[in-house]
Amino acid sequence: MVCTDPDVNKYLLSSENKGIFPGYPRSFSEMVGKWNPANLLGSEHKSMRSSFLSLVNTQAIKEMLLPKTDVFMQSYVSNWSDKILDFQKTSNEVLMRLVLKLVASKEENSKELEELMHQVSLSLFTPAISFPGTTYNKSHKARRKLVQMLGKIIEERKASKCSRNNDVLDTLLRYSEDSNSVIQTDEQIIDHMISFVLSGYETASTILMMAVKYLHDHPHAQDELRKENLEIRKGKPEDYKINWDDYKSMSFTRAVVLETLRMASLGLGFLRRTTVDTEIKGYIIPKGWKIFVCAAETSKDPDTYPEPLKFNPWRWLSNMESHQYFMLFGGGARVCAGKEVGILEVSMFLHYLVTRYRWEEVGENKIVSFPRVEAPNGLYYRLHNC
């Protein structure tokens, strides 16, 4: 069953206590791990989600994620003048390297980890057909190897107790030392590490790529974004750092991220299943049915978003995030836990990109939106200093 009605979609996303639960495919459940909050129900879901949210809440962003992301992006987005870059490849690379650094302080010599994580991300919504050569089969093998590598990193970190890296793994290990914490085993730590990487990479890398495209195609929006970020940079030394107040003042930057997510329909929707016969608007949905909550349709509803096919970041400056039909990150008790991390990552990349460069298209860049948003032949731009 496919649902495009915004009122029904809102109900479906917030009715877990009425017998409507996540209906993710087997491939998704296996790739993210049994201890990912998405795979849990009831009190287990609540407690495990709470532990994950503590890794990405406001305090964690202010004290750890923002400073580390800022330093990384300032270094990464440099020396690009007069270069031609494939921003599909670049966005995948920069986000994967960043989240591995945030999770386990892995940046150098992390190529194998990057490749394994990327392979796992490819099978979140593929058919669970374990036939040699299929994407699922490759991802299943990649996850097994990934678990082994992360287990070794955990062992090394435990053995060097005096070494603290102020990263996600440090936080998880502190949790595991607390007898009252729900995080007690290495398996739970590994599933949280994988969940953090996927939440900060899988969608965010595509948002980053598409933001570069939309900003190129809409110079007025690019100029407004540059104006906001140059104002933040004004009066700072050359090696300046973005602080929390700077980040919170990036209102138009945040608007660009949200409008990119809405326009590109990166989250086509969410799967739910009924565990009891459910009546909605006079119709009975039988027990055991899967329902596809079509968020992409809701995000193009002209009643909520006037001129929905127009790239217009300014629409988000009027507190659109509080709108009752705001579903870009899901809804209810399972709204995307990593949404603020993804917005942070893309925002910091855009800050250093627009304050240093302008870009022009090279060749004819083609975007396809199904089954996933991508540029089949790459997304190439030549960069010039501002």
C-alpha angles and dihedrals in degrees: 000000000000120000124197099162106114094213093050091044090053090050093049093051094051104039104084090127088057097061100274112122137169113287101196117164121255092254092059094048093050096046097050093042137241093277095053106116089236089068096049133082137202119349093354090057092046095050096042092045089051090054091049093047089056087065093056105029125120094271092051091048094049097044104034119000100049097047093046093045091049094051091046096049094044089058098038098048095059141104092024098126113131091003126127111225133187099225093197090061093037094052092050092048099045096047095046093049091046097050092047088053091049093047103043107356088255114151108124119060092008098124095116092048090050092051094047093048091048092050091051090052091056093065102050092108105017125114110275094239109147096200117137110267097022120123090242092052092050092047093048090055091044092053093051090052091043091054090052092051094047090047089056091049089052091050091050092048092050091049092054098053093162091059113086122179101180092233138126093273091055089053093049092049090052088052091051090055090058112086090208094055122103087221105083109134137058088239090060091047092051093049089051091049092051091045091052092050094048093046091050097042118026099066099017094061091057092045088054093050094047093045089058089051096046092047090051091050093046108046093177091061091045090052092050091049091049091048092054094048096043087054089056091049094047114115094009124121120257093260093046125159127222109237130197094267090051091051094047090052091060093097096146091044089056089047090055091052093050094045090049090053091048096046097044092047089219092165101052090183149295132273122231133174132204119235093184134027103282128201117210122172091340096311124111116223106199123234113270097028121136117227124200109211100208102214091166090066092048090051090057096047107129091209090063100028112032112216089011095187092057120094101235116157090175090075089073094059090076095069095267090157089075093054113123091236096050101128105148090119098033122256148248121031091338102055108145107285094203098050096110092049091053092049090048093051095050093042093054092047091051091048093060094037098055096039091054109029151031120203139208129199120258115205123333111316115204125198124197121193104196136105083357134350109263146134105244093201098031132264109262128192133166113225128215130185114260 
